[in-house]
Amino acid sequence: MRGYHAGVPYPQTRLRRLRRTPVLRDLVRETRLDASALVHPMFVEDGLDRRGGRDPILAMPGVDRLSISEAVAEAGEAAGLGLPGVLLFGIPGEKDEEGSGAWDDEGVIQLATRAIKDAHPDLLVIADLCLCEYTSHGHCGLLRADGSVDNDASVELLARTAVSQARAGADVIAPSDMMDGRVGAIRAALDDEGLSDTPIMAYSAKFASAFYGPFREAAGSTPAFGDRRGYQMDPANVDEALREVRLDVEEGADVVMVKPALPYLDVIRRVKDATGMPVAAYNVSGEYAMVKAAAAAGHVDERAVVLETLTSIRRAGADIVITYHAKDAARWLRT
């Protein structure tokens, strides 16, 4: 009998009704993805103007190290696509044990920030704050004699760097080092210098992930010895991630971040539910490289996979998604 199967009536509610056409599906879509939620990361290298302005990163097809002038051009392209901001990583011409290039007022990030803000004043410049790209040993802080990272001494230099970046015009300071107490120290330093309006986007739950490999090639920040598991988080721990996030919020973070994104969607959801804070998620270099490799081999549809991936990160609770796919995604979302 029509409408029945094995004596059980079909339900009055048929969920397929609202999936029937593209317009209906769009009308009831729960998670929206648009360019205004995406941030474009860029690697700016000191002295690259003398070598052509761009240096392709082999592990990350479509991503280059940029001179300052090329960074200005790429920032303009991002703005034209409707992206709200860029995240800057600096590659200095010289490194030392302390990473002194990080807080140099004429350092690569400071110069790039000024140039981008001069050319594109409405585009947000988010300055990544860490010492690893600037230290000769590749770790995220000062080293003790035994090779371990000295947390408190490193925090002092991070705060000094934050002030230099903010004075150069950075709209947001984004500490990624995972030192204990650094958000509070940075907040105090910014406030003391009359920079109390500068927000902090803290890499609050940054895991010691295998997905960072291509980034370390891009930024030249592979540790010369050991690893970063003494300060980045154990991938198995979500309760600890929530403790890290809460501490950063108490110390004055305005936005909290989970990094990486895809292997930690559960953490993103837990952080959003626990804090109600603006949450950023970083779709990192290894995640990007895997999609690019699979697409190049013809195994997946790059556009479909990227948009599904970014939607999943938003669905998990991220308000902001930092991704190397940002420019492509912004183009695809227009069509």
N, C-alpha and C positions, 0 to 999 in steps of 0.2 A: 504494500500500500504506500502511495506516495506520501512523503513526509514522515515515514516511520522506518525504522530498521530494527529488526529483532524485537518488535514491540515497544521500542523506546522512541518517543517523539524527538525530533530535532529541536534544539533550543530556539526560543524566539530571537535571541541575540545571535547574530551571525557576524563574526568579526571580519569576515572577508568583504562585507559590504563596503567598508571604508578603505579597502585596498584596491578597489576596482579600477580607478583611473588615476593618472598622475596628479590631477588637481585635488582629488579627495585625499590621496596619500600625503600630499604636501599640507593640506588643511589641518590634519590631525597629527602632524609630525611633532614628537615630544622634544627632540633635541635639535637645535638649530646650529648649523655651521656656517659662519661667514668670515670674511677677511678681517673684520674688526676684532676677532678673538685671537688672531695669529701674530706672532712676533718672529722676525727674520734674523737669525744669527749671522754675524759676519766676522771674519778673521782679518785684522788689519796689521800689515807687516811694515816695520820701519825700513826705509831705504828701498822699497820695492819699485818706486818710481824710476829708479836708475836701471831696472831690469824688466821694463815693459809694463809694469803696473798690475799684472795678474800672474799668479802662479797656480796652475790647477792642482787640486788635491786628488791624487790618484784613487784613493780609497773611497772618495765621495764625489762621484761624477756629477758635474754641474755646479760644484762648489769650488771657489778659488780663494787663495790668499790675495788680499787686495792692498794696493797702495792707498794712501790717504785720498788722493784725487779719485781713484776708482771706487773707493768706499763712498765718497760723496755721490758719485754717479749712481751706484747701486742703491744707496739710501733713497735717492730721488725716484728710482724705479719702484722701490717698495712703497713709497708714499703714493705714487701714481696708481698703484694697484689697490689702494685702500687699506694697506697694512698700517696699523697704528704706531709701530715702533720697530727698532732694530736693537739687537743685543750685541755689544762689541767685545771681542777678545783681542788683546794686543800681543804682538810678537816683536819683542825689542831687537835692536841691532846687537846689543851686548847683554850678557847675563852675569850675575855675580852671586855670591853666597847668600846675600840678604834679599836679593830681588829688588834692588833699589830703583830700577827702572819703573816699577809699579807706581811709586809716589813722586816721580819726577814731573814737575809741572809742565815740562816740555817733552814728556814721554809720548809714545805713539798713541795711546788711548786718549790722552788729554788733547793732543793736536787734532786727532780725528774727530773727537767730540765737538771741538770748536768749529771745525770746518763743516761738519754736517749740520750743526745748529745754525750756522750762518747761512747755509744754502737752503735748509729746509726747517725753518723754525718751529713748525707745527708737528713735526715728526718726533716722537719720543725716542730719546737715546738712553738706553739702559746699559750701564757700565758693569760688566762682570768684574767682580773684585776677588782676586786670588793672587798668590805670589808664584804659583807653579810655572807660569809661562816665563817668569822673570828670573827664577833662581837657576844657578848653574847645575844644581843637583836634581831639579825637577819636582821637589816636594813643595807642599803648600804653605810652608812656614820656615822659620829659622830652625837650624839643627843644633842639638846638644852634641857634646863630644862623643856620646855613644851612638849617634846617628838617628836618635828619635827626635820628633818634632816638639819644640818647646812651645806649648800652647800660649802661655800668657805673653811671652815676648813677641810671638807672632801676631797676637791680637793688637798690640800697640802699633805695629807696622800696618796692619790692615786698616785700623782707624785713620792713620795718617794718609793712607792711599785713598780712602773714601772721601776725605776732605779735599784732596787734590782733584779727584774726579768730579766732585760736585762743583768745585770752583770753576772747573773747565766748562761747565754747562750741562753735565749729565743730569737728566731728568729723574732717573731712578738709579740707586746703587744696589747691586745684586751680589752680596757676598756668597761665594761658592766653596769656601775653604773647609767648612765643618769644624772649625775651632770652637771650643766651648766658650760661651760668653761674648762672642764677637759682635752679635747684634746689639747688645747693650752698650758695648764700648763704642761702636760706630755711631749709634744714636746719640750718645753723649758728646762725642767729638763733633758731629755735625751741628748739634744744638749749640755747643760752645762757640762755634765759628759763625753763628747767625744763619745756619743752613737748615733750620728746623722744618722747613717746608719740603725738604727732599725726602721722598719715601724710600723705604728699604724693602726690596724684594728678596727675601732670604731663601737660599737653597737650604731648606730646613730638614728635609728627609732626602739626603743625597747618599745613595747606596754605592758600595764598592762593587761596581758592575763590570761584567765582561763586555758590555755593549759600548764602552768608551774608546775602544781601540782606534778607530779612524780619527777621532778627535785628537788623540795624542799625536798622531802623525801630523794633523793639520796645525796644531798649536806648538809642536815641538816640546811637549811637556811630559814625556815619558820619564818616570823617576830613574835616576842613574843607578839606584840600588833599591832593593826592597819593594814595597808596595804601599798603598794608602789605606790599608785595612785598619790601621791604628786610629784613623780619624773618620774615614767614611764608614757608612753603616753596613752591618751584616745583612745581606739580602733576605735572610730568614726572619727578620724581626719587624713586626708591624706595631706592637705595643711600644717598643722603644722609639719608633718613628713618631708616634703620637706624643711621647714625652718630649722629643726634640722640638716638635712643632709648637707645643704649648710653651716651652721655655722661650722660643724665639718670639712668640706673641707677647709673652710677659715682658720681654726685653725691648719691645717696641717695633717689631716687624709689622709692615703694612700689608704685605702680600707674602704668603708662604708657598714654597715650591716642593714638588716631588720629582725626583730625577733618578733613573729614567722614567718613561711613561708607560709603555705597553706592558712590560713585565710586572708593573706595580699599579695596575688599575684599581686593585682592591685597596691599596694604601691611599690613593687619591680619594676614593669614596669615603674611607674612614676619616681622613683628614677633613674633608668638607663637612661631613656630618658632625664631627666632634667640635669644630671651631666656628663654622659659619663664616670664616674669613675668605677673602679673595684667594683662590688657589691657582697657582701656575703649575704646569707640567711640562717637562722637557722631553720632547721626542728626539732622542739623542742620535749621535752619528752612526752607531751600529744598527739601529732600527732603520735609519735612512738607507744605509749601504745595502742592507739585505733586500729592501724593496727594489732598489736600483738594479742590483744583480739579478734578481728574479725576473724583473721586467726586461732587462737586456737579453736574457736567455729565452724570452718568450713564454715564460711559465705563468705570468700573471698580467692582468691589465693594470698598468701603473696608475692611471687616473682613478679607476674604481677602487683599487686597494688603498691609495693614499686618502681619498675622501672617506672611505669606510674607517680607516685607522684614526683619522683626526676626529671623526664623529664619535668613535668609541671613547676617546680620551675626554671629549666634552661630556659625553653621557656619564662617564664615571664621576664627574663633578668638577672638572677643570674649567675655570673661567677664562684662562689664558693658556694658549698652547704655543710653546717655543718650538719651531720646527724648521728644518732645512727645506722642507717642501712648501714653505709659506708662499713664495712667489707663484709657483705652479698652481697651488691650490687656489690662490686668489684669482688667477686667470680662469681656471676651470669653473669656479663658482659663479663667474659672470655669464657663462654660456648654458 
